[in-house]
Amino acid sequence: MRTFRVWHAAITGVVAVAVAAVPAVASGVQEQPSSTTAGSDAFYTYNGSKPLSSYSPGDVLKVRTLPYHVLGIATPLQATQLLYRTTDAQGHPSAGVTSVLRSPVGDGRKVVSYQSFYDSLDPEDGPSRAVAGNVKLPGGLIANGESTLVAPLLLSGYDVVLPDTEGQAAHLAASREYGYNTLDSLRAASSAASRTGISPDARVGLMGYSGGAVATNWAASLAPQYAPDVNKRLVGYAEGGVLVKPSHILRYIEGSQVWSGLIPELLIGQARSYDFDLEKYLNDYGKQLVDEHQHSSIADVLGHYPGLTWKKMAKPEYVNPNSVPELVEAVNKSNLGLAPTPTVPGYIGQGNAGFLEGTTSYIAGIGSGDGITVAGDTRALARKYCAEGAAVWYQQYDVLSHLTAPTVTVPTALAWLRARFAGKEAPSSCGSIAEGNSLAADETVPAG
């Protein structure tokens, strides 16, 4: 609570001297009232006369301005929220939501896109809902708590863009969609410059941890092909605790004391994102878990199912998850090792003390990690980027776990981004990164 009071006092003091009149909305974009009723907010629904496919990615569909809230309490800072056209995991047009926060001491030419680690199967837990004042327990506390990471950026002169990376259907772990939503969010924020104040040629840095790192890395990877207009403005990406190869994650956390509770949620996320029937492969217990957690967040399951494994959830003929062809196809699409290499420099932080959080398994070809993400996978990703000419500063913290690593990775990421905005040459640890795991695509095996 003390952290919130300090944050609120700082924001209040700075914003009080920087409140400006809001310009008129751009022609053709629907101005929306600032209703914030959870579950009934019409802002999130695209109801235009033209099909979404007739718009280009990043086109703004609706806009509204409202107070930026922390834990449901309005601050003097105003947030501009945009409904924009983007792309889902299967390549279909969809409507995404992002929140733009103007720095009271910025000039609209430096932007940090901060990707939240809200990790939820419920759209109500997204950062835009927290910004609008909703506090859904317990999942909504994550996006609200991240205000302590946003505040230093705002007070340092950076405008902040907060995309709902999972989309409006809460496609948890649909990594490619995370990237699309992030990139199109930045397009929307710039195209609505008269409302957001962000210059169309503003330089942009990407930042995120855990689920936010997934969105950050996928955005950096997809930008050269999907959004070259954004890519040319990127100064770099900074992240920690990134999930690289989902099939390794599922095996690594099996039987753990804390993180095994994520297994049902990750499976639901893949099935929902790629539209396949997961339950036909599950036994009664597996079906029960999946039914119970259709709208759960990470806060609902962390530590709740110690010792859980795929085998305990699956029918006998499907005890090997690679015998589920739709799942294999889905996790391959979410494998960062199979995605393009970013053309901008990056900082990647990785913990390796997963035993502190009860993840003690050491599986051949996977090895150790921070409790949920696999260090060998992240090293392999960094080495791949180095081999393809990218500047990567990879730092492995062998005494830190997933929940403790942010104490180091977050301030390091902030300092790294500040240096990139200042035009300093990006450091590189290429040549000193230890060998990693294979990031090759998984293959389907026969059931039985």
HUWO-V363503 format. One record per residue. RES is the residue in one letter. SS is DSSP state (hx for helix, st for strand, lp for the rest). PHI is phi in degrees with one decimal (NA if undefined). OMEGA is omega as a letter, one per 30 degrees, with the letter a starting at -180 (999 if undefined). Layout:
RES	SS	PHI	OMEGA
RES	SS	PHI	OMEGA
//
This chain:
M	lp	NA	l
R	hx	-61.4	l
T	hx	-58.4	l
F	hx	-64.2	a
R	hx	-63.8	l
V	hx	-63.8	a
W	hx	-59.9	a
H	hx	-63.0	l
A	hx	-64.2	a
A	hx	-64.5	l
I	hx	-61.9	a
T	hx	-61.0	a
G	hx	-64.7	a
V	hx	-77.1	a
V	hx	-68.1	a
A	lp	-58.4	a
V	lp	-98.6	a
A	lp	-132.1	a
V	lp	-72.7	a
A	lp	-127.4	l
A	lp	-66.6	l
V	lp	-87.8	l
P	lp	-66.1	l
A	lp	-68.2	l
V	lp	-68.7	l
A	lp	-63.5	a
S	lp	-59.9	l
G	lp	92.0	l
V	lp	-102.0	a
Q	st	-75.1	l
E	st	-81.9	a
Q	lp	-118.6	l
P	lp	-68.2	a
S	lp	-92.5	l
S	lp	-67.2	a
T	lp	-127.1	a
T	lp	-69.8	a
A	lp	-60.0	l
G	lp	81.7	a
S	lp	-133.4	a
D	lp	-85.2	a
A	hx	-68.0	a
F	hx	-57.9	a
Y	hx	-78.5	a
T	lp	-101.4	l
Y	lp	-82.4	a
N	lp	-129.7	l
G	lp	-73.3	a
S	lp	-77.5	a
K	lp	-96.7	l
P	lp	-66.3	l
L	hx	-57.5	a
S	hx	-64.2	a
S	hx	-81.0	l
Y	lp	-98.8	l
S	lp	-88.4	l
P	lp	-54.6	a
G	lp	96.5	l
D	lp	-63.6	a
V	st	-85.3	a
L	st	-105.0	l
K	st	-146.8	l
V	st	-147.5	l
R	st	-152.1	l
T	st	-122.2	a
L	st	-151.2	l
P	st	-65.9	l
Y	st	-77.6	a
H	st	-104.6	l
V	st	-130.0	a
L	lp	53.8	l
G	lp	82.2	a
I	st	-102.0	a
A	st	-71.1	l
T	st	-106.3	l
P	st	-69.6	a
L	st	-73.0	l
Q	st	-96.0	l
A	st	-116.5	l
T	st	-104.0	l
Q	st	-108.4	a
L	st	-125.2	l
L	st	-97.8	a
Y	st	-138.4	l
R	st	-82.0	l
T	st	-142.6	a
T	st	-136.1	a
D	lp	-90.0	a
A	lp	-61.5	a
Q	lp	-94.6	l
G	lp	87.5	a
H	lp	-87.8	l
P	st	-61.3	l
S	st	-146.1	l
A	st	-112.0	l
G	st	-112.1	a
V	st	-128.2	l
T	st	-138.2	l
S	st	-121.4	a
V	st	-114.7	a
L	st	-114.1	l
R	lp	-82.4	l
S	lp	-69.3	l
P	lp	-69.6	a
V	lp	-122.9	a
G	lp	-98.1	a
D	lp	-121.4	l
G	lp	79.0	a
R	lp	-114.3	l
K	st	-130.5	a
V	st	-128.4	l
V	st	-112.8	l
S	st	-88.5	a
Y	st	-99.1	a
Q	st	-97.8	a
S	lp	-73.4	l
F	lp	-102.9	a
Y	lp	-69.2	l
D	lp	35.4	a
S	st	-146.5	l
L	lp	-95.7	l
D	lp	-117.6	l
P	hx	-56.7	a
E	hx	-66.5	l
D	hx	-91.1	a
G	lp	-68.6	a
P	hx	-60.8	l
S	hx	-65.2	l
R	hx	-68.6	l
A	hx	-64.8	l
V	hx	-58.6	a
A	lp	-78.4	l
G	lp	112.2	l
N	lp	-82.4	l
V	lp	-128.8	l
K	lp	-89.5	a
L	lp	-95.6	f
P	lp	-91.7	a
G	lp	-60.1	a
G	hx	-68.9	a
L	hx	-67.5	a
I	hx	-64.8	a
A	hx	-63.3	l
N	hx	-67.1	a
G	hx	-64.9	a
E	lp	-71.2	l
S	hx	-59.4	l
T	hx	-69.3	l
L	hx	-91.4	l
V	hx	-75.6	a
A	hx	-55.9	l
P	hx	-61.0	l
L	hx	-66.8	a
L	hx	-61.4	a
L	hx	-73.6	l
S	lp	-96.4	l
G	lp	97.7	l
Y	lp	-96.7	l
D	st	-73.6	a
V	st	-122.3	l
V	st	-109.9	a
L	st	-118.1	a
P	st	-78.9	l
D	lp	-80.8	a
T	lp	-65.0	a
E	lp	-83.3	a
G	lp	76.5	a
Q	lp	-82.8	l
A	lp	-100.7	a
A	lp	52.8	l
H	lp	-82.0	a
L	lp	-58.1	l
A	lp	68.9	l
A	lp	-84.8	a
S	hx	-56.6	a
R	hx	-61.7	l
E	hx	-63.8	l
Y	hx	-54.9	a
G	hx	-65.6	l
Y	hx	-59.9	a
N	hx	-60.5	a
T	hx	-65.8	a
L	hx	-67.0	l
D	hx	-71.3	l
S	hx	-61.4	l
L	hx	-68.5	l
R	hx	-59.7	a
A	hx	-63.5	a
A	hx	-61.0	l
S	hx	-79.4	a
S	hx	-70.9	l
A	lp	-98.5	a
A	hx	-57.1	a
S	hx	-65.6	l
R	hx	-102.4	a
T	hx	-88.3	a
G	lp	78.5	a
I	lp	-89.0	a
S	lp	-65.7	l
P	lp	-60.1	l
D	lp	-109.6	l
A	lp	-61.1	l
R	st	-77.2	a
V	st	-132.5	l
G	st	-116.9	l
L	st	-107.4	a
M	st	-146.0	l
G	st	-175.1	l
Y	st	-127.5	l
S	lp	59.2	l
G	hx	-59.6	l
G	hx	-69.4	l
A	hx	-70.1	l
V	hx	-58.6	l
A	hx	-64.4	a
T	hx	-62.1	a
N	hx	-68.9	l
W	hx	-65.4	l
A	hx	-62.7	l
A	hx	-63.8	a
S	hx	-72.7	a
L	hx	-84.9	a
A	hx	-55.8	a
P	hx	-58.4	a
Q	hx	-96.5	a
Y	hx	-82.1	a
A	lp	-141.6	l
P	hx	-60.0	l
D	hx	-65.3	l
V	hx	-79.7	a
N	hx	-55.8	a
K	lp	-69.6	l
R	lp	-101.2	a
L	st	-75.1	l
V	st	-94.1	l
G	st	153.2	l
Y	st	-132.4	a
A	st	-133.7	a
E	st	-153.3	l
G	st	-148.8	l
G	lp	62.4	a
V	lp	-84.5	l
L	lp	-86.0	a
V	lp	-96.0	a
K	lp	-118.4	a
P	hx	-57.2	a
S	hx	-64.1	l
H	hx	-70.4	l
I	hx	-59.3	a
L	hx	-59.3	l
R	hx	-75.9	a
Y	hx	-64.8	a
I	lp	-87.1	l
E	lp	-58.1	l
G	lp	76.5	a
S	lp	-75.3	a
Q	lp	-86.4	a
V	lp	-115.3	a
W	hx	-86.6	a
S	hx	-64.6	l
G	hx	-63.3	l
L	hx	-77.3	a
I	hx	-54.8	l
P	hx	-59.9	a
E	hx	-66.4	l
L	hx	-64.3	l
L	hx	-67.2	l
I	hx	-61.4	a
G	hx	-59.9	l
Q	hx	-66.5	a
A	hx	-64.6	l
R	hx	-67.1	a
S	hx	-68.9	a
Y	hx	-110.3	l
D	lp	57.6	l
F	lp	-130.6	a
D	lp	-85.3	a
L	lp	-75.1	a
E	hx	-65.9	a
K	hx	-68.4	l
Y	hx	-101.1	a
L	st	-104.6	l
N	lp	-81.6	a
D	hx	-61.2	l
Y	hx	-66.2	l
G	hx	-61.4	l
K	hx	-63.1	l
Q	hx	-61.8	a
L	hx	-63.0	a
V	hx	-64.1	l
D	hx	-64.0	a
E	hx	-71.7	a
H	lp	-115.4	l
Q	lp	-62.9	a
H	lp	-129.1	a
S	lp	-88.6	l
S	st	-112.2	l
I	hx	-58.5	a
A	hx	-68.7	a
D	hx	-83.5	a
V	hx	-120.3	a
L	lp	-60.4	l
G	lp	79.2	a
H	lp	-88.4	a
Y	lp	-131.1	a
P	lp	-60.3	l
G	lp	85.0	a
L	lp	-66.7	l
T	lp	-134.6	l
W	hx	-59.5	a
K	hx	-57.9	l
K	hx	-70.4	a
M	hx	-100.4	a
A	st	-96.3	l
K	lp	-64.2	a
P	hx	-54.3	a
E	hx	-74.9	a
Y	hx	-121.6	a
V	lp	-65.6	l
N	lp	-95.3	a
P	hx	-59.8	l
N	hx	-74.8	l
S	hx	-86.8	l
V	lp	-102.1	a
P	hx	-60.2	a
E	hx	-65.8	l
L	hx	-68.2	l
V	hx	-60.1	l
E	hx	-62.2	a
A	hx	-66.4	a
V	hx	-67.7	l
N	hx	-66.0	l
K	hx	-67.8	a
S	lp	-100.6	a
N	lp	-84.2	a
L	hx	-62.5	l
G	hx	-65.9	l
L	hx	-100.5	a
A	lp	-89.7	l
P	lp	-63.3	l
T	lp	-83.2	l
P	lp	-60.7	l
T	lp	-101.4	l
V	lp	-115.7	a
P	lp	-70.0	a
G	st	-144.2	l
Y	st	-110.8	l
I	st	-127.5	l
G	st	-103.7	a
Q	st	-144.6	l
G	st	-78.3	a
N	lp	-146.9	a
A	lp	-117.3	a
G	hx	-61.2	l
F	hx	-61.3	l
L	hx	-65.2	l
E	hx	-112.8	l
G	lp	83.7	l
T	lp	-102.7	a
T	lp	-114.1	a
S	lp	-68.1	l
Y	lp	-132.2	a
I	st	-95.9	l
A	lp	-55.3	l
G	lp	85.6	l
I	lp	-121.1	l
G	st	77.2	a
S	lp	-94.7	l
G	st	-164.8	a
D	lp	-96.6	a
G	lp	121.5	l
I	lp	-134.5	l
T	lp	-97.6	a
V	st	-99.0	a
A	hx	-62.3	l
G	hx	-63.1	l
D	hx	-67.4	a
T	hx	-67.9	l
R	hx	-61.5	l
A	hx	-61.9	l
L	hx	-64.3	l
A	hx	-61.7	l
R	hx	-65.6	l
K	hx	-60.6	l
Y	hx	-62.6	l
C	hx	-60.3	a
A	hx	-63.5	a
E	lp	-99.5	l
G	lp	92.0	a
A	lp	-85.4	l
A	lp	-87.7	a
V	st	-129.2	l
W	st	-109.4	a
Y	st	-98.9	l
Q	st	-127.1	l
Q	st	-106.8	a
Y	st	-113.3	a
D	lp	-75.1	l
V	lp	-108.0	a
L	lp	-118.9	l
S	lp	-103.2	a
H	lp	-63.6	a
L	lp	-83.4	a
T	lp	-104.5	a
A	lp	-59.4	l
P	hx	-57.7	l
T	hx	-61.2	l
V	hx	-107.8	a
T	hx	-68.5	a
V	hx	-66.6	l
P	hx	-63.3	l
T	hx	-66.8	l
A	hx	-63.1	l
L	hx	-62.3	l
A	hx	-65.9	l
W	hx	-63.2	l
L	hx	-65.5	l
R	hx	-57.9	l
A	hx	-66.2	l
R	hx	-68.9	l
F	hx	-63.6	l
A	lp	-80.1	l
G	lp	84.4	a
K	lp	-76.7	a
E	lp	-65.8	a
A	lp	-72.8	l
P	lp	-70.7	l
S	lp	-138.3	l
S	lp	-109.0	l
C	lp	-58.2	a
G	lp	100.8	l
S	lp	-123.4	a
I	lp	-89.7	a
A	lp	-64.9	l
E	lp	-55.9	l
G	lp	-122.3	a
N	lp	-91.3	l
S	lp	-74.6	l
L	lp	-107.7	a
A	lp	-63.9	l
A	lp	-62.0	l
D	lp	-75.2	l
E	lp	-114.6	l
T	lp	-75.2	l
V	lp	-116.4	a
P	lp	-64.5	l
A	lp	-75.5	l
G	lp	119.9	999
//
